[in-house]
Amino acid sequence: MKTKVLLFFLFVSFQSLFSQEIQGSWAGSLSIQGTQLPLVFNIQKNGDLYQTSLDSPMQGAKGIPIKETTFANNELQLAAPNLNLKFSGHFNGTSIEGIFVQNGGSIPLVLTRKLNDTPVLKRPQEPKPPFDYPIEEVVFVNPKDKNTLAGTLTLPKNKKDFPVVILITGSGVQNRDSEIFGHKPFAVIANDFAQKGIGVLRLDDRGVGGSSKGTPEDTSASFATDITAAVDFLSAKGFKKIGLIGHSEGGLIAPMVVVQNTKVQFVISLAGPGITIDQMMLLQSQSIAKSQGATSAQIEASTAFNKKVYAYIINYNGSNLKADFQPYIKEEFIKLTQKQGLTETQIDEFVAQQTRSITSPWYVYFLKFNPELYWSKLKIPVLALNGSLDLQVKATENLAGIQAYLTKAGNKKATIKELPGLNHLFQEAKTGSTAEYSTIEQTIAPVVLDTMSNWILGLK
């Protein structure tokens, strides 16, 4: 969920670079939904060949490789087929003016030579050393998938018999701080909890930091085995009051782990799904489209298209999903965009990109997932939180679903709260739009930190 938004911002615009001597770094800002997203293109020359990488400082992304770079007659061409990206730009002597194209959409960008360091983002809650509590770097192996997991264990000072929580990231590959848009929410939580008497284990996802790479076949079920291994790791160290805190997809993984591992004593869901994923995704796309100014007719048409796509994936029982899905989505996409005058190339690019994404094992598993299967089995204490301005996992519907499933389980230890004025990242927001995430200096609202810690420390 979260990562889909990241990919949209990071890869829905690009642009140009170069001069008679184009080596070096070129910076510019994309205007997306009223928000400026800085990008830096780093150009190097190796013999007669150019190599380019992309940085997105606001998102904490560096060194993203651009596969193809050509520069001739002051014209720059960039392409990253794996990301379905293309860029064409013209060097005019002082800047590079160009257009970034992805999936038929284009955004202009003007780049100038980067002379100074990118301004440091203001993130006042980010913890800074020295720290007055114990911090341990840990490494252990998931015995099921044999992958190595690395993380940081923070513990309260001079305390015994305290609760310890494992933090679970949302969709996409993230480091142990759950770093996004320059924010490090898991580092903020760990620092806050350690000072209040709660231990925290936060982990690098597969393929990030010190954790070993995953496989193309990984799904949420695979990631659940990582968290189960983390629970067993803490238990082997002698901890007994072990809980889970999952954000977004992490809020889906947490109840899966509880069903598998009886050592977990409590769960906190931060914007976790409480309805079927296809329903959640439809509500998400409608809310985000509305926030971006889409008309009712546009939202209705895209909703109908998405419903068909989701239903095809969920109900498919053939032997080659990718091969069968591609002509289907192309036919439906042509119907949806027949008045937009898209070229055959633009249509094929969209179809290829969507086919790769939607038929991936992770996406198929995610789309078919039904949270009821797990929430309805939980009898341990549960705290479920959502922000009222969350456009990605709508608070009303998802909290109601979690409440209903826990009631079905006979769970009398559940607390369900909708927190006013907070977005999907639990920042104090104005609209909840995804465009606000990077511009808000606050990483996580204090009310969320206090609500979680007070609830944990109040458990009997």
Phi, psi and omega in degrees: 000299180302314185294328178300320177295318180302314182296325180298312182290320187284327188239025178251015173195152183206182168182203203259167178201151159133161181208189175302329171232100189267354180300141180128193183250137180236132185238149176196174181231134175271139175263108183235114177054038178082001180248141178268125180246106180291140174228148177229127177253125182253117185250130176232156179239129179237097187071237178264001185254144176259147175230138184230141170230157184242134172246141171236086188304322183293338181257002180070022182256131181224146172070028177291120186286139172255119191293318186238128176225122174230144178218117179208140179053041179064018178248127180255133176235127178236145178211137174229082185304325181294337177256001181061041183244145172219149177216137175232129182218153180244128176273123184254012179111326180232339182212173177240120180250125184204186182228132174260135183234133173211127176053038177086351178262150181222147180221131178283152179209132176251126182248140174233157183298132183280115182258327184242163176295149177297134181305141179287130179291143178277113178227077189299337182275349182298122183292140180238141177290161006279152179254142184259028177221159183294137176229129182233128173277128186236153176218134176209171184246136172285111186294339181282307182262356176065020178266149180272139178237135181237146181195191180233130177250116176254138185231147177292150182278137173056041178230151175232156176057051180252156177286150176230133180245149173254126180270135184240123183286168176273196186298146178094172183271120181225156178277181186297340177271000185054046188293131182203132180052037180078359178264149177232072187299324182288329175293322179295316179298314182299317180295316180295314183293320181300323180284344180258355178103025180233130176278155181220131170247120177237141191236149168287136174295165177305131177086007180234147175054235183269359180273144182287160184292146176273201180232161177298345182269358183298141176226182176302328178295323177296316181293330177296326178291330175297316182289324174300318177296324178293321177299314179296324178298314179294320179298319180294337178276357176102002179282140183243325180269081185254130179228170180237141171233114182243134178255131176058243177301330176299331176284348173271322182290323184306308180294333176298317182293320180301318180296329183271336189225110185285356179285343180285128186253344178200159184222139170239126176256121176254102181058041177277152180295139177233005177226172180301148188293325178296321176296316181298318181292323177296315178297321180297310183295324178295315183293316181292318179299318179297320180293338180266004175091014179293149180280166178299321180295319179295317180295319180297318181292316181291326177296317179297320179296312181297321178302316180295317181297312181298317181296322179299314181295313184296322186264358184294134178226022178276195185249349181219082186301314184300313182294322182281329185285325187300310178294330179294310183291329178295316179298316181290324180291322177297319177299318183292325189247017187299336180265002184265352176068033179289146177282164178299323179296316179297319179295314181296323179296317179297313183298317180296316181295314181294323179296316178301317185286307190286334180265006177293149180306320180299312185293318180299314179298315181300313183294328181274353186291137177240107183303334182302327183300335183251314179301326183287358179250358186272127177242357179279166179301135180228133170242119180244123182237144172216150174272142182295338181259014180290117179266347184266319174233095189299131188297308187303308185291316185286321177294322178296322179295314179299317179300315181296318181292321179291326175296319177299326180283351184076023182282118180253015183238033184255139174236123183243125183222133169259121184262120186293141172079011182250146180265194183295332178270004180065037170265153171287116189235169177263316183238338186088356180302145178298337180292341182278339189309312186281335184276340179282126182287329181292136179272315178208135185296136179306327180298329179289315178300315181291320180298316180293310184294319178298321181293315181297313183290342179271356180290141180270000000 
